[in-house]
Amino acid sequence: MRLWTVHPQYLDAKGLTAAWREALLAQKVLSGATAGYRFHPQLIRFRSHPQPLQAVGAFLASLADEAKHRDYRFDKTKILYPSIAEEIEETEEQLIFEWAHLLQKLQKRAPILHRRHYEIIKPESHPLFRIVPGEIRKWEKR
């Protein structure tokens, strides 16, 4: 499961679709609708939000907006709480770490997109996140 800190505009079609599916799974976990993945590290920052379901809903809504921009059809009715949520603080080093990880994926899966983005040092973040100084998160798999 990867709930990207980077803005969905940078994801290739496969990445955007996977992010949508994984965020829907995160929503199920946070709502208690499934027993699996309850302790997945990617959920830590959503669980620490004062309104976890609203936070994952805002995350999903931004993915759906990006999909609509690309003429994809993501079913927004699957979002339990598609409203705006209070931002989640995320660290600059976490954003940079994920960016490098995404660039590696794009190099293999979507070389044209990789060439378009590889010179970006610090990408925009997903609208749910407010970037603050700090290190890569301890929960991150390296």
Protein Blocks (a to p, Z undefined) as FASTA:
>chain_A
ZZdfbdfklpcfklmmmmmmmmmmmmmmmnopafghklgmklmmmmmpmblmlmmmmmmm
mmmmmmmmnopacdfklpmblcccddddddfklmmmmmmmmmmmmmmmmmmlmmmmmmpm
bdcddfkbccdeddddfklcZZ
